[in-house]
Amino acid sequence: MEWFCHYLLVLLLTVNGFLIDEKFQLKNRLGRTLVLGGGIYDDNNTEIYGTIVRLAVRGVNHAKLGIVLAASGDFNATCTFYVNVFLDMYHAHSVYCIPINVNTTSANSDPHVIERIKQQTGIFFAGGEPESVIESLFYKNHVPSPALLVIKEMFDAGILVSGSSAGAECMPSAVMVWGGNIFPLCVAAGSSYNALQFGTYEGSEVSDRDYQLYDKDGGVGLLDGFIIDAHFSDRGREGRLIRLLSDTHHLHHGTDWGFGIDEDTAMVITNVGTEYEKAEVIGYKGVFFADVSQSNITAKYNSYSITNVMVDYLTRGDSIFLKNKTILFSSTKSQMSGFERNSRARTSKDIFNSYITISHSNEPLPVHYPEFVKVANSLFDSKLDNVSYGDTYEHNPTFRVYMSRSGTGAKGYTERGKGFQTNDITSYKNLQVNITSLG
């Protein structure tokens, strides 16, 4: 009888020819799991890369990682980078660079490629441009390719799926943002100011990359209910996410909610697709959540206003239940109300200013807070102010972002820095944001 029960277990753990490690299944209570990063540039970010290898089936020294390079503009260089990171630095057993991109779309149905994908115990979507993932892994009319179907089946069976930058942006079933990731210094590409000024457009209808574009049919469909953005606060993308949500929430794949992940930061999302779906923040910075479900919107060409956007910002150790939006702040943080350190909140003349850093050493990147983050954090650390604002650097029109912590449930939490030049780690929830054009 014992052998028969074991035989049944093996059958249950086998999906389309690949075997899910039964020990993993018995010890893992996380359900379907995603690790989504906002652009992981520091290869010494052990917290994120180590988590990806650890959560892959069989874990350190045994994980077999398949790297989806469809978003990347340089297959060989990106492959070499991730072989070095995952194999040499974080001790995966093997790394397979999946040879599917916009130039090799026929490989998405190649039996040999699909068989190799099935042998992996974790899948990682590399960065680049998310629209290239769709072009590489879908046929016309958003029909998934055999390669993508296998990845989805593996995910359903317990294989970890992770991604960075475009590899995170492409994950939702909701409307998918087009990137502007590869050329971040080209200000117009994917900027908050351009999105607020000109609106957002379906990618198949507009060829001008100065506009903020999106895919109305969504991404690869592993996470429901959110638009996902990356390189977020680092590139001042708060405005573009809010505008994209407000422009598309009425569409078939539209949603009222979105989140943006900062660079060298990730969310570990467990029990995906269930009522217990939960995301925890790891890494150096934070994750921005926006809700436009109760917002009032006035949108015209070169003029835009939105009121009552509810915003949360979570940092390391914080978590959120994605179905009911319940937030749990890390036990290392304390409530700021009554313990504020500054009299007045900051204002800004460049509210969507970005801060781009590239590491050239083995030291962790310094944390530099962009303007939106600094103003919001300072509001919760102010003894006297309940409201503040920031203007765009660009004008004709100038957009003003108003922030208020006066509403019900607005709370800030922080872990105070413990030494000279050590930053506080600040989170908040229920910040009310209004944006309007001043002319």
ChimeraX attribute file (.defattr): number of C-alpha atoms within 10 A of each C-alpha:
attribute: neighborCount
match mode: 1-to-1
recipient: residues
	/A:1	6
	/A:2	6
	/A:3	8
	/A:4	9
	/A:5	10
	/A:6	11
	/A:7	11
	/A:8	10
	/A:9	12
	/A:10	15
	/A:11	11
	/A:12	13
	/A:13	15
	/A:14	15
	/A:15	16
	/A:16	10
	/A:17	9
	/A:18	18
	/A:19	18
	/A:20	22
	/A:21	16
	/A:22	16
	/A:23	10
	/A:24	16
	/A:25	17
	/A:26	8
	/A:27	8
	/A:28	13
	/A:29	10
	/A:30	17
	/A:31	21
	/A:32	22
	/A:33	25
	/A:34	29
	/A:35	25
	/A:36	31
	/A:37	35
	/A:38	32
	/A:39	25
	/A:40	23
	/A:41	17
	/A:42	20
	/A:43	21
	/A:44	20
	/A:45	18
	/A:46	13
	/A:47	14
	/A:48	25
	/A:49	21
	/A:50	18
	/A:51	18
	/A:52	29
	/A:53	26
	/A:54	20
	/A:55	24
	/A:56	26
	/A:57	25
	/A:58	21
	/A:59	20
	/A:60	20
	/A:61	14
	/A:62	16
	/A:63	24
	/A:64	25
	/A:65	30
	/A:66	23
	/A:67	25
	/A:68	26
	/A:69	27
	/A:70	31
	/A:71	27
	/A:72	24
	/A:73	16
	/A:74	12
	/A:75	17
	/A:76	12
	/A:77	11
	/A:78	18
	/A:79	21
	/A:80	12
	/A:81	12
	/A:82	20
	/A:83	20
	/A:84	15
	/A:85	17
	/A:86	23
	/A:87	20
	/A:88	12
	/A:89	15
	/A:90	21
	/A:91	18
	/A:92	24
	/A:93	17
	/A:94	17
	/A:95	22
	/A:96	18
	/A:97	20
	/A:98	24
	/A:99	19
	/A:100	24
	/A:101	24
	/A:102	18
	/A:103	11
	/A:104	11
	/A:105	18
	/A:106	14
	/A:107	20
	/A:108	23
	/A:109	15
	/A:110	13
	/A:111	12
	/A:112	10
	/A:113	15
	/A:114	19
	/A:115	15
	/A:116	14
	/A:117	26
	/A:118	21
	/A:119	16
	/A:120	25
	/A:121	28
	/A:122	29
	/A:123	26
	/A:124	25
	/A:125	27
	/A:126	27
	/A:127	30
	/A:128	25
	/A:129	23
	/A:130	30
	/A:131	23
	/A:132	21
	/A:133	28
	/A:134	26
	/A:135	17
	/A:136	24
	/A:137	26
	/A:138	21
	/A:139	13
	/A:140	9
	/A:141	7
	/A:142	14
	/A:143	12
	/A:144	18
	/A:145	19
	/A:146	17
	/A:147	23
	/A:148	19
	/A:149	17
	/A:150	19
	/A:151	21
	/A:152	17
	/A:153	14
	/A:154	26
	/A:155	21
	/A:156	17
	/A:157	19
	/A:158	22
	/A:159	26
	/A:160	27
	/A:161	28
	/A:162	27
	/A:163	26
	/A:164	27
	/A:165	33
	/A:166	34
	/A:167	28
	/A:168	30
	/A:169	32
	/A:170	35
	/A:171	27
	/A:172	22
	/A:173	21
	/A:174	31
	/A:175	29
	/A:176	31
	/A:177	32
	/A:178	24
	/A:179	28
	/A:180	23
	/A:181	20
	/A:182	16
	/A:183	12
	/A:184	16
	/A:185	12
	/A:186	12
	/A:187	15
	/A:188	17
	/A:189	22
	/A:190	27
	/A:191	25
	/A:192	26
	/A:193	27
	/A:194	20
	/A:195	26
	/A:196	28
	/A:197	22
	/A:198	18
	/A:199	23
	/A:200	24
	/A:201	22
	/A:202	19
	/A:203	19
	/A:204	10
	/A:205	9
	/A:206	13
	/A:207	11
	/A:208	11
	/A:209	14
	/A:210	17
	/A:211	22
	/A:212	30
	/A:213	27
	/A:214	23
	/A:215	20
	/A:216	20
	/A:217	19
	/A:218	22
	/A:219	28
	/A:220	23
	/A:221	15
	/A:222	19
	/A:223	19
	/A:224	17
	/A:225	17
	/A:226	25
	/A:227	31
	/A:228	28
	/A:229	28
	/A:230	30
	/A:231	28
	/A:232	25
	/A:233	27
	/A:234	25
	/A:235	23
	/A:236	25
	/A:237	26
	/A:238	25
	/A:239	20
	/A:240	25
	/A:241	30
	/A:242	26
	/A:243	26
	/A:244	27
	/A:245	23
	/A:246	26
	/A:247	16
	/A:248	20
	/A:249	18
	/A:250	11
	/A:251	12
	/A:252	12
	/A:253	21
	/A:254	23
	/A:255	23
	/A:256	22
	/A:257	22
	/A:258	23
	/A:259	23
	/A:260	26
	/A:261	32
	/A:262	28
	/A:263	27
	/A:264	27
	/A:265	27
	/A:266	36
	/A:267	27
	/A:268	20
	/A:269	24
	/A:270	21
	/A:271	16
	/A:272	22
	/A:273	17
	/A:274	12
	/A:275	11
	/A:276	15
	/A:277	21
	/A:278	24
	/A:279	24
	/A:280	23
	/A:281	26
	/A:282	24
	/A:283	22
	/A:284	20
	/A:285	24
	/A:286	28
	/A:287	28
	/A:288	24
	/A:289	24
	/A:290	25
	/A:291	22
	/A:292	22
	/A:293	15
	/A:294	11
	/A:295	15
	/A:296	13
	/A:297	18
	/A:298	11
	/A:299	17
	/A:300	11
	/A:301	9
	/A:302	15
	/A:303	19
	/A:304	21
	/A:305	19
	/A:306	20
	/A:307	18
	/A:308	19
	/A:309	23
	/A:310	23
	/A:311	23
	/A:312	20
	/A:313	24
	/A:314	27
	/A:315	28
	/A:316	24
	/A:317	17
	/A:318	22
	/A:319	22
	/A:320	18
	/A:321	17
	/A:322	20
	/A:323	15
	/A:324	11
	/A:325	12
	/A:326	10
	/A:327	18
	/A:328	13
	/A:329	22
	/A:330	19
	/A:331	10
	/A:332	13
	/A:333	19
	/A:334	16
	/A:335	17
	/A:336	20
	/A:337	13
	/A:338	9
	/A:339	12
	/A:340	17
	/A:341	12
	/A:342	15
	/A:343	13
	/A:344	18
	/A:345	21
	/A:346	20
	/A:347	21
	/A:348	19
	/A:349	14
	/A:350	18
	/A:351	26
	/A:352	28
	/A:353	20
	/A:354	23
	/A:355	15
	/A:356	14
	/A:357	14
	/A:358	8
	/A:359	13
	/A:360	9
	/A:361	10
	/A:362	9
	/A:363	11
	/A:364	14
	/A:365	17
	/A:366	11
	/A:367	13
	/A:368	15
	/A:369	17
	/A:370	20
	/A:371	23
	/A:372	26
	/A:373	22
	/A:374	17
	/A:375	21
	/A:376	28
	/A:377	23
	/A:378	23
	/A:379	28
	/A:380	31
	/A:381	26
	/A:382	21
	/A:383	18
	/A:384	12
	/A:385	18
	/A:386	16
	/A:387	21
	/A:388	20
	/A:389	22
	/A:390	22
	/A:391	21
	/A:392	19
	/A:393	15
	/A:394	13
	/A:395	12
	/A:396	11
	/A:397	17
	/A:398	17
	/A:399	26
	/A:400	21
	/A:401	24
	/A:402	18
	/A:403	24
	/A:404	21
	/A:405	22
	/A:406	14
	/A:407	12
	/A:408	9
	/A:409	11
	/A:410	17
	/A:411	18
	/A:412	27
	/A:413	24
	/A:414	21
	/A:415	19
	/A:416	14
	/A:417	11
	/A:418	9
	/A:419	8
	/A:420	6
	/A:421	7
	/A:422	11
	/A:423	15
	/A:424	14
	/A:425	19
	/A:426	27
	/A:427	29
	/A:428	25
	/A:429	20
	/A:430	22
	/A:431	26
	/A:432	22
	/A:433	23
	/A:434	19
	/A:435	24
	/A:436	21
	/A:437	20
	/A:438	14
	/A:439	10
